[in-house]
C-alpha cells in the first residue's frame, strides 16, 4: 500500500527511526527493505495539504534517518572486520555486569559492552555512559560549577559589625560610605598580602585589613573618587578560580542606624523593652529604641529580604516555620540519605578478593539502607527545652551592644549579633538573663570582644538551668520546673587593670541579682561563674580558669568576693528519677525529657542483664551508665574532663549507686588496658560470681588516680582553676598514655575480691562521642577485641557515625597495609578517610548494623540524635 496517506507515512517513518540502537549496530533488518519499495526519501515526504510544521519535522527526520543509516552501514562493515573498530564498541557498561556486581556475562571477553570502568570508552560525541562513575563525576562537577556561578552572581552582603565598631583604628566610627569588602579572597591571606595585591593592581586606598581564615577583606578610601576607581578596577578580577566581588561592609538599610548607634556613648543606658513578663516573653522580638521609626527598616531584619538571615530565629531554629510533624519527616529523610552513604562507602571500602558482607547485599531490599530505620522519636517538650544556652556578645545590625546569637559565619564576614527572644528553643528564663546582661553592657566601662581585632573584655554568657523532676504530662509551663540557674560569663582579662575588673564584676553580680529579684515571677539564681579565656574562639578548653562570684543581696548589702573553689558552683537536674550534679563545664544533654527516651532506648537495645559489663565511653557526668546501673553487674565509665568525672562520682554517691567505676583519661589511652583488666585475666576455678554476689561485695567506685574526687578540683592540688594560670591537669599530652595506663595498673584492686576477676558473660559498649566522633585508636580497640559483641552508638552528628561505622563494619583486608601515608588526607571527607583507614585495620571480625533510630533532641533545628545497634 504505497499510496497510503501522509499521516500513515509519517507514522511509518517514526517507527523506523525508533528502532533499538543495539540492533542497528549489529545487523540490518531486511523486513524493513522489503516492506518499503519506495525509497525512504519519498516515504517521509508530506503531501501538499500538510502544514509547515509537519514539513519541517519531516525534513528534520529525513536528515537524522540518512545519518543514522550511514552510521549503521559503517558500523556493520567495521564489525565484520574488527569489533573493536566500531565507534560504539565498549562505550556502554554491560547491564548484566552492573546488576550482578562484577560477574561476567555469558559473552565473556567477546561482549561488546564494557565490564568495568577500565574497559569503558568514550562515545563518538565525547560523552560517557550515564551509569558510569565518570559521567556521575562530570554531572556533579557541572552542578558544583553552576552553583558557584549562581553564588557569584548574587549580591554579596557582609555584616561585619565589629569592623564598623573598630573604625579605622583611631577611635572614630567607620565611614561605611567610603568602605568596602572584598569577597572570595584566599583564606590564607593576611593584611600584607591584600595590600600587596592592591598595590600591584595600582589601586589607591586608605587602609586594608584581612584576617587569616576569612574569605573577606576590608578596604577604606580617602574620597569617593578613589572608591569609584577601585571598584572599577576590582570588579571582574579573579584570584585563582574565584572572582572577586565588591560588597558593602554593612547592609545599606542599616548604615544610618549603626552610625547613630556608634556615635552614642556606650555608658549611657538605652531604652529597651525586654518583655520580661507575660506569656509573650521569648516569642516576639523587642522594639529597638535606636531605630529611626521607619517600620520598613525594622521589618527588614525579619522578612528575609537579604541573602543572609537577619534574625536569630532563622539562624538558631531554621525549621521553626514548619509544623512539627513536617520537621520530623524532614529529619527522617535526611537520616535516610546519610545511612545510604554508609552502605555506598562500605561497599567501596570492601577489600578486593573479600566477599561483600551480608548486610550490604541485603541493603537492596530496604532501599539501600544498611539496616532498618525505625523512624524518629519526637521530643516530649518542643518549646523552651534547652537547659543550656550560650549567648554571644557583640554588636547588632543597628550597632547596639547585644547579647544573643550570631547571624552567620565569621569566616564569611558576619559578626552581627541579634537577641534570642524569637527563638522557640530558648526558655524565657534564659532570654531574661540575656536581656539583663545586655542592659548591663550599655553602662560597662570595659569593651565588648572584637572578633576582628581579638581584643576586648566581655565575650559570652552561658545560662545553665536545673529542673525539678517531672513527667511528660507536666510540661504545659516548662519554666515553672526551673529551680536552679547557673550563669557563666566568659571574659578576656589580658591587658586590663585588676581594680577595674573587680569593680565591673561587682556591678555585674549586682545587676544579675537585682534583675532576677525584680522579675515577675522572680528568677532563680544559684551561681555566677567567671571564665577567663584568651583564645580566638569562644570555645574555651576544659582547663580554662574559673572563679565563682558570691552573689550579693538584692539590696546590695554584702560585698562581692571571688573564690577559685569552683566545686561550690553546681546545679542539679533529674533523669529517670536520678539526681545529677552539674558543674560549669560538664556535658549534660540539653533536652532532659528527650534524653530519658534516648537512654532508655539505648539500654533496651544493649540487651543488658545481671551478668553484663557495660563500658560507658565518653561518659561525661555518668548519665548513661548511672541510669542503666541497675540493669548490669558493672559499669566502667571513661571521660577526659576532670570536672565531669568529679560530677559522675558525686552523682553515684547522691543516688547510692555502688557498681560503677569512672576513669579520668582519654579513651584512646586507657580503653585497651581496661579491656585487658576486666576481660583478659584468666579465671580461677570456682571464682565466678553472680550478680547478687557482686552487689554484696559492693564494688566501690574507683577514684581518679587513687585520690578522693573532691581533691580533683581542689585549687591547692590542681591549679587549673587559678585565674591567670593557663596550665591544667585535665588535659593530657600525647605522651600521657603510658603514664595513665601505669596509674591504672597501680590502682587495680588486689586479687581478693578484685573486680577484674569477676566473670561477665555479656560485654557491651555504649559510646556517646562529641561531634568529631571516636578516636581511631578507640575504634581499632573495639573492633579487634572479640569479647565486645554488641555496641550501641549514640551520635549527635550522623556524618561521623557513618565514618566510624565504615571502620567498624567493613571486612578486614587479607593483607594489612602499613606505613601508607597519603598526604591528601586533609582534603578527604570523613567517609573517604574512614575508607582509607580500613586498609590498615588489623584482621578481625567486623560488626554489622542491626537497626537504627533517630531521637529528636533538638526541635526546630536540623539536628537530631542518632542511635545505631552494631553486633557481631
URGI-V54715 format. One line per field, one symbol per residue. psi: psi as a letter, one per 20 degrees, with the letter a starting at -180 (. if undefined). burial: + if it has 16 or more other ideal C-beta (glycine too) atoms within 10 Angstrom, else -. A space follows every 10 residues. Layout:
BEGIN
psi = ???
burial = ???
END
This chain:
BEGIN
psi = mhkrqhghgh hghghhhkqq hhghhhqqoh hhhhimhpqh hhhjpqrhjq rhghgggghg hgghggghgg ghgghgghhh gohiipijpk iqqphggghk lipqrhibii piqpmrhhip qqrhjkrrph irhghghggh gggghghghg hhhqpqoqlm hhghhhbjij irqpnihkqr qpqkqphiqa hhgghgghhh ikpqrgqpqp qpiqjpqpqq rhrhghgghg ghhhpiqqoc jppppprqgp phijghghgh ghhpqhjoqq pqnilirrii pjgqqqqoih rjjohhhghi iijkhriqqj qhghghmijh iqqhhhgghg hghghghhhh hggghhghip qpipqqqhhg hihhikkjqh rpolbppqph phpkipjppo pqpbqrhjjp pqocqqjbph hjkojppqqj ijoiipqhgh hghhhghghh hhiqiqqqpo hhilrrgpgq ppopppqqpr rhiljgnhhi iohqpppoop roipjqpggh gggghghggh ggghhghiqo rqqqogqopp popirgqioq rhjppqqppp prrhjkhqqp qqqjnihhnq rqrppljqpp pprgjqpppi ngghhggghg gghghilqrh kqoponplic jjgghhhjhi irhqpoqppi ohhhhggggh hgggjkpilq ppporphihi hghhghghhi pppqpjjpqa hhhghhimoq pprpkkqqhh ihjphhhoji jooioiprih qprhjighgg hhhghhiprr hojphiiqpo hooqpppmra hiaqqhgggh ghhiohhnip pooppinhgh ggghhghhip qqqhoppqkn ooijhhiqrh ghhghhhhhj pqorpqrppg rrqqpnimqj rjqrqppppp r.
burial = -----+--++ -++--+---- ---++----- ---------+ --++++---- ------++-- ++--+--+-- -+--+--++- -----+-+++ ++++--++-- ---------- +++++----+ -------++- -+-------- ---------- -----+++++ ++++++++-- --++++-+++ ++++++--+- --+++-++-- --+-+-++++ +--+++++++ +----++--+ ---+------ --++++++++ +-+++++++- ++---+---+ -+-+++---- +++-++-+-+ +-----++-+ +----+-+++ +++++++-++ ------++-- ++--++-+++ ++++++--++ +-----+-++ --+----+++ +-+--+++++ ++++++++++ ++++++++++ ++++++++-+ --++++++++ ++++++++++ ++++++++++ ++-+-+++++ ++---+++++ +++++++--+ ----+--++- ++-+++++++ +++------- +--+++++++ ++++++--+- --+-++++++ +++----+-+ --+++++++- ++-------+ ---+-++-++ ++++++-+-+ ++++++++++ +++++++++- +++-++-+-+ ++++++++++ +++++++++- ++++++++++ ++++++++++ ++--+-+-++ ++++++++++ +++++-+++- --------+- +--+----+- +++++---+- -++-+--+++ +++----+-+ -+----+--+ +-++------ ----+-++-+ -++++++++- --++++-+++ +++++--+++ ++++++++++ ++++++++++ +++------- ---------+ +++++++++- +--+-+++++ -+++++++++ +-++++++++ -+
END
